[in-house]
Amino acid sequence: MDLFRGAESLMRMDDRTWSRHANPWSVYTRIASSLPLFLAIWSIHWIGWWSVLPIGIISMWIFINPRFFPAPSSAKSWAASGVLGERAFLNRKRVPIPHEHLVFAYLTSGLGGLFLLVTIWGIVSAAFWLALTSWLAVVVSKVWFVDRMAWLWQDVKDAHPVYQAWDDADWSKAF
């Protein structure tokens, strides 16, 4: 199992959850959750192990978020395209994707992982500005990934009948 499939499994994403996550409100509120999550993690320096409480609450929201909003009636937004592109990326063994999208998916994810390591170092060494700046770089890397997935979606949405159904916001079709 690759890292991307592992993340999907960890979040317990099924077809229904993916369709609901395509709602722009889901995408944008998850992005907006990144700063509160950072502050909750950083709060270990302020409130010690009590930081587990805000970390747990925000983590629960991040898990619930893709299930919270209804499936959108249109898949034409940038956010929906990004989510559908991510699904197409995860499905790349069944329906191949153009090579350049694969390269950028690994590039943006690799950058995010690198910045996450710097963030961890910043938190462990109590270097607030290093941790915050690198955390924001993680978020920018993720948004860049979503943007590349939206681009991927535009290139593959006609490659398979299921993709065509999703593009028409027909969420009943699945692999």
Salt bridges, closest charged atoms under 4 A:
ASP2 OD2 - ARG92 NH2 2.55
GLU8 OE1 - ARG5 NH1 2.48
ASP15 OD1 - ARG87 NH2 2.50
ASP155 OD2 - HIS101 NE2 2.68
ASP167 OD2 - LYS76 NZ 3.01
ASP167 OD2 - LYS157 NZ 3.97
ASP170 OD2 - LYS173 NZ 3.54
